[in-house]
Each structure stands twice: as C-alpha cells, then as structure tokens.
C-alpha cells in the first residue's frame, strides 16, 4: 500500500492525495459544482416519472401504508423524545391508562408525550388538552403558579383556601 502524502496512514488515491482529500478538493472546484448542478437537474428529469409511479403504487398498497405510518410514528418519537412508541405505551400503562394531570382515560391514539423543552427529558403522558394547556402557560412553574393565583382570586373564598392549602402541601 502506497501512503498518501497528505495522510500517511491512508492509501494513495489520485494527484498525490488520499481519497477524502481528493474528493474535498474536487468539490471545491467551481466547474465541478456547476457540472453537478446540471447533472442533478437532468437526473431529476430522467427519474421523475419513475418516482411518481413508485409513490403511486406504494400509496395504493394498504400493507405499505400501515408500515409507513408506523415507521413515521416510530421515527418521530425517537427524534423528538428519544423513546420508542412501545416505551410511550409502557409509560401510559404505568399511569393506569390515564392522563397524568386530569386523570382522563387515554388510548394509544389519544396520548401525547409531555417533555421539558429545555432539557428534552420526557415527563409523562398527557391528553391533548392538558399538554396544550401546559404549553400555553409557558411550560414553567411560574406560569402555572400565576394561573393558580388567578383562579383562586376569582373564585369563592372556600375554593381559594383549598387552592392555597394545596399549594402549601405541594411545597
């Protein structure tokens, strides 16, 4: 193996460079960039009809539709939350198949994964209404506390006392 002068641990490829350095230098060339843009345009034109036919065939196959839907859901959970749909269902089962806030019964289709927007850590499974409410209140304790204060000020004294007691217990 003849070593490349640019990286002696790699094999010589062309013009006194290893393959990675040669390709990087080639990509920087304006003539090569213009060539690649034209090539890609031509490739898209040549394969456009093939791609449309393939996508139409795929959309019409119910088995592939279901598999694609499951794959999109799985990759969405992994990308957004770092968990699989199975782990989310296990969390929901651990919560007794209920929303962690309002205790409304949930199913696999109606569950929303609640997570901290600063750390990305998953907190639990919520219904759509509770998840939206947390987001609307700023997803922080200060917003929730302001909402509690507002509700307690606008309600009767008995309710305000119970809210204050709940806040005291929560601290």
BELWO-V43734 format. One record per backbone hydrogen bond with DSSP energy under -0.5 kcal/mol. NH is the residue of the N-H (numbers start at 0). CO is the residue of the C=O. E is the energy in kcal/mol with one decimal. If there is no record, write none. Layout:
nh=NH co=CO e=E
nh=NH co=CO e=E
This chain:
nh=2 co=0 e=-0.5
nh=3 co=6 e=-0.8
nh=3 co=9 e=-2.0
nh=9 co=6 e=-2.2
nh=11 co=1 e=-2.9
nh=12 co=16 e=-2.7
nh=13 co=16 e=-1.5
nh=16 co=13 e=-1.8
nh=21 co=17 e=-2.4
nh=22 co=18 e=-2.5
nh=23 co=19 e=-2.1
nh=24 co=20 e=-2.5
nh=25 co=21 e=-2.2
nh=26 co=22 e=-2.4
nh=27 co=23 e=-1.2
nh=28 co=24 e=-0.6
nh=28 co=25 e=-1.0
nh=32 co=28 e=-2.1
nh=33 co=29 e=-2.3
nh=34 co=30 e=-2.2
nh=35 co=31 e=-2.6
nh=36 co=32 e=-2.0
nh=37 co=33 e=-2.1
nh=38 co=34 e=-2.5
nh=39 co=35 e=-2.6
nh=40 co=36 e=-2.0
nh=41 co=37 e=-2.2
nh=42 co=38 e=-2.6
nh=43 co=39 e=-2.5
nh=44 co=40 e=-2.0
nh=45 co=41 e=-2.5
nh=46 co=42 e=-2.3
nh=47 co=43 e=-1.2
nh=50 co=46 e=-2.6
nh=51 co=47 e=-2.3
nh=52 co=48 e=-2.3
nh=53 co=49 e=-2.3
nh=54 co=50 e=-2.7
nh=55 co=51 e=-2.3
nh=56 co=52 e=-2.3
nh=57 co=53 e=-2.4
nh=58 co=54 e=-2.4
nh=59 co=55 e=-1.4
nh=60 co=56 e=-0.6
nh=60 co=57 e=-0.8
nh=61 co=59 e=-0.7
nh=64 co=60 e=-2.1
nh=65 co=61 e=-2.3
nh=66 co=62 e=-2.1
nh=67 co=63 e=-2.8
nh=68 co=64 e=-2.5
nh=69 co=65 e=-2.3
nh=70 co=66 e=-2.4
nh=71 co=67 e=-2.6
nh=72 co=68 e=-2.2
nh=73 co=69 e=-2.7
nh=74 co=70 e=-2.8
nh=75 co=71 e=-2.1
nh=76 co=72 e=-2.4
nh=77 co=73 e=-2.3
nh=78 co=74 e=-2.6
nh=79 co=75 e=-2.7
nh=80 co=76 e=-2.4
nh=81 co=76 e=-1.1
nh=81 co=77 e=-0.8
nh=82 co=76 e=-1.1
nh=87 co=83 e=-1.8
nh=88 co=84 e=-2.3
nh=89 co=85 e=-2.3
nh=90 co=86 e=-2.1
nh=91 co=87 e=-2.2
nh=92 co=88 e=-2.5
nh=93 co=89 e=-2.2
nh=94 co=90 e=-1.2
nh=95 co=92 e=-1.6
nh=96 co=91 e=-2.7
nh=97 co=91 e=-0.5
nh=98 co=103 e=-2.4
nh=99 co=124 e=-1.9
nh=102 co=98 e=-1.1
nh=105 co=96 e=-3.0
nh=110 co=106 e=-0.6
nh=111 co=125 e=-2.2
nh=113 co=111 e=-0.6
nh=113 co=123 e=-3.1
nh=115 co=120 e=-2.6
nh=119 co=115 e=-2.1
nh=122 co=113 e=-3.0
nh=123 co=113 e=-1.4
nh=125 co=111 e=-3.0
nh=130 co=126 e=-2.4
nh=131 co=127 e=-2.5
nh=132 co=128 e=-2.2
nh=133 co=129 e=-2.4
nh=134 co=130 e=-1.9
nh=135 co=131 e=-2.6
nh=136 co=132 e=-1.9
nh=137 co=134 e=-1.3
nh=138 co=133 e=-2.4
nh=143 co=139 e=-1.7
nh=144 co=140 e=-2.7
nh=145 co=141 e=-2.4
nh=146 co=142 e=-1.9
nh=147 co=143 e=-2.2
nh=148 co=144 e=-2.6
nh=149 co=145 e=-2.5
nh=150 co=146 e=-2.5
nh=151 co=147 e=-2.5
nh=152 co=148 e=-2.2
nh=153 co=149 e=-1.7
nh=154 co=150 e=-0.9
nh=159 co=155 e=-2.3
nh=160 co=156 e=-2.4
nh=161 co=157 e=-1.8
nh=162 co=158 e=-2.3
nh=163 co=159 e=-2.7
nh=164 co=160 e=-2.3
nh=165 co=161 e=-2.1
nh=166 co=162 e=-2.6
nh=167 co=163 e=-2.4
nh=168 co=164 e=-2.3
nh=169 co=165 e=-2.3
nh=170 co=166 e=-1.6
